[in-house]
């Protein structure tokens, strides 16, 4: 059992160090899953000719009033209704 544990641990360390040398990032599970997700996302975007710039434009145009209210709350520190913020008397 001792040699199996030694070689398993050594192999894990070598693979982690190789990942660090290749990516210059910590070999964590979250980082690996994020890199895999982004890689697959790029492949799907390219395969289906998805226009990312157009998507970002539409996303900016379709901001809901709820998003504006939370943005005002975060920047100012006071919760304001959207109508009150837009209409200055």
MODELLER restraints for C-alpha pairs under 7 A, 6 or more apart:
rsr = mdl.restraints
at = mdl.atoms
rsr.add(forms.Gaussian(group=physical.xy_distance, feature=features.Distance(at['CA:16:A'], at['CA:27:A']), mean=5.63, stdev=0.5))
rsr.add(forms.Gaussian(group=physical.xy_distance, feature=features.Distance(at['CA:19:A'], at['CA:27:A']), mean=6.37, stdev=0.5))
rsr.add(forms.Gaussian(group=physical.xy_distance, feature=features.Distance(at['CA:20:A'], at['CA:26:A']), mean=5.95, stdev=0.5))
rsr.add(forms.Gaussian(group=physical.xy_distance, feature=features.Distance(at['CA:20:A'], at['CA:27:A']), mean=6.14, stdev=0.5))
rsr.add(forms.Gaussian(group=physical.xy_distance, feature=features.Distance(at['CA:65:A'], at['CA:82:A']), mean=6.77, stdev=0.5))
rsr.add(forms.Gaussian(group=physical.xy_distance, feature=features.Distance(at['CA:69:A'], at['CA:80:A']), mean=6.68, stdev=0.5))
rsr.add(forms.Gaussian(group=physical.xy_distance, feature=features.Distance(at['CA:69:A'], at['CA:81:A']), mean=6.51, stdev=0.5))
rsr.add(forms.Gaussian(group=physical.xy_distance, feature=features.Distance(at['CA:69:A'], at['CA:82:A']), mean=5.87, stdev=0.5))
rsr.add(forms.Gaussian(group=physical.xy_distance, feature=features.Distance(at['CA:72:A'], at['CA:80:A']), mean=6.99, stdev=0.5))
rsr.add(forms.Gaussian(group=physical.xy_distance, feature=features.Distance(at['CA:73:A'], at['CA:79:A']), mean=4.71, stdev=0.5))
rsr.add(forms.Gaussian(group=physical.xy_distance, feature=features.Distance(at['CA:73:A'], at['CA:80:A']), mean=6.73, stdev=0.5))
